[in-house]
Amino acid sequence: MRKTQLIAVLILAFLLVGYGIYVKLSEEFNFNFTFNTGPQFYSSENPPDQIYFAGETVPLEDKKVSRRFAKELKSQTYWHPARAVMLDRAHFWLPHITAILKQYKVPEDLKYLAVVESGLQNVDSPKNAGGFWQIIPQTARNYGLVINDEVDERYHPLLATQAACRYLQSAHLLFSSWTNAAASYNAGINGMTQAMLRQRKSSFYQLKLNQQTTDYIFRILAVKQLVEHPKEYGYKVSRHSTLNSRIRMIKVNKSIPNLTAFAQQYGITYQTLRSYNPWIKKNTLTIKKKSYILLIPRKNTPKPPLRASKPIVPETTGTASSKPKESNANEY
C-alpha cells in the first residue's frame, strides 16, 4: 500500500515539474505571428473613411474607387499564413528601403511598390524582370545599375531601390503625381502618357487603364493599409522581424579577388554567400568608387552581433580599405 502511494506521489511530482517547465518556456518564447489555417477576411464592413498615398488623397467618396479598394483589401487579407510571412519580411526590409527613399526625396509610401512587385523577394518574371523591384535589364542600366559577368545589381535590394527611386523621380516630374508615377511603374511611361492624352484626364482615378495597372494601384493601397494597421485585420505581428536574428549586413569597399576565401573568413561556404547575395555571379567582386552591402548568416559572424541603431544606406562612393569594413551600428 505504502509503495503504491509513493509511486503516485512521484508521478504527481513529475507532472507538476513538467507543467512548470512548460509554463516557463511558454513565457520565454514569443513568436512573431500566430498562424491561422482558416480564411482571413477584412474585419470591418466598410473601408476607412479616408486614406492617403504619398500625400495624395484617395477619393473614396467615389463609389467605384471605394468598391475597388474594399475588394482588393479583402483579397490581400484572405490567406493569413502567407500574409504573416510577408509582414515579417516587411518589418526587416522596409526600414532600409525607407531610408533610401528619404535620401532621394521620394515619399515613403512608394516602398509598397516593392512589396506588391515581389513580396520583397528576389524573384524573376517571364518578362525577364528580376529582383525586389522587378526591373528589366535595359531599364536597370538606364537608371544606374551594373549588370555584367560579375554582378547583376537588380538582385541587390538596396541598390535596386536606388534605381527605382531614380525612375520614380523622373516619372513624377513628368506626371506631377506620385500616384501616376506609381501607375507608370506598371503601365510604363508611354502607356500612362498615351492614356492621359487620349482621355484628357490627369488623375489615375479618372483614367480607364488596363486591368492589370488598375489592380496594381489598388493592391498597393491595400498592402499599405495592411502593413500599417495589421491588428485591425487580425494579424498579430511583432515589431522585430525573425530575419533580424538570422541575417547580418556587412559593408565592403575594396575588391574581393576570391569570394570563396572571403566566405571562409565568416565560417560559411561560397554557396551560402551566393544564396544570401544572389546578385553575385562569379567568385570575384570588383569594387570601384563605391561600396557594397553583403548579407551573411548572423550565427556565422566572427563577432557578437550589434544591435542596429538605424537602417543601412549603401554609399555611391568610398575609399578602399585593407579588409572588409563592417558597418557601424547598422548590422543585422
Secondary structure, DSSP 8 states (H G I E B T S, - for coil): -HHHHHHHHHHHHHHHHHHHHHHHHHHH---S-----S----SSSS--S-EEETTEEE-TTSHHHHHHHHHHHHHHTS-HHHHHHHHHHHHHHHHHHHHHHHHTT--GGGGHHHHHHHSSS--B-TTS-BTTTTB-HHHHHHTT--BSSSBBGGGSHHHHHHHHHHHHHHHHHHHS-HHHHHHHHHH-HHHHHHHHHHHT--SGGG----HHHHHHHHHHHHHHHHHH-GGGGT----SS-GGGGTEEEEEE-S-BS-HHHHHHHTT--HHHHHHH-TTB-SS-B---SS-EEEEEEGGG-SS-----SS-----S-----SS----SS---
